[in-house]
């Protein structure tokens, strides 16, 4: 997954075999990112997302998504 600075995205696989995506907003302004394809749960706020939605990252914010 590639996003331009100030939003950085990293991904990997956790010990349960599920894909995990981290979005980091290195900006003093809120940023919107497109959710990856598929069904996801945002682990910090316990929200569900799908690939048709956008996620609003707060300034200096972080979102951690886990595939479902």
SVG drawing of the C-alpha trace seen along z (x, -y; Angstrom):
<svg xmlns="http://www.w3.org/2000/svg" viewBox="-18 -21 24 38">
<polyline fill="none" stroke="black" stroke-width="0.4" points="0.0,0.0 1.4,-3.3 0.4,-6.8 2.2,-10.1 3.7,-11.9 2.4,-13.1 0.3,-9.9 2.4,-6.7 0.9,-3.2 2.6,0.0 1.2,3.5 2.0,7.0 0.5,10.2 -0.2,10.8 0.1,14.1 -3.5,15.0 -2.7,14.9 -4.7,11.7 -3.5,8.7 -2.8,5.6 -2.5,2.1 -1.2,-0.9 -2.0,-4.5 0.1,-7.3 -0.7,-10.9 2.4,-13.0 0.5,-16.3 -1.1,-19.0 -4.2,-18.7 -6.7,-15.9 -6.3,-13.6 -8.6,-11.2 -7.4,-7.8 -9.2,-5.1 -9.8,-1.9 -8.1,1.1 -10.4,3.6 -12.2,6.1 -13.7,6.0 -11.7,4.5 -11.9,3.6 -10.2,0.6 -8.5,1.9 -8.1,-1.4 -11.8,-2.5 -13.5,0.9 -15.1,-0.4 -15.8,1.7 -14.8,0.5 -15.0,1.8 -13.1,1.0 -15.7,-1.4 -15.2,-3.8 -12.7,-6.5 -11.2,-6.9 -10.5,-10.3 -7.2,-10.4 -7.0,-13.1 -4.0,-15.4 -1.0,-13.4 -3.4,-10.4 -3.0,-6.7 -5.4,-4.0 -4.7,-0.2 -6.9,2.0 -7.1,5.8 -8.7,7.8 -11.8,9.8"/>
</svg>
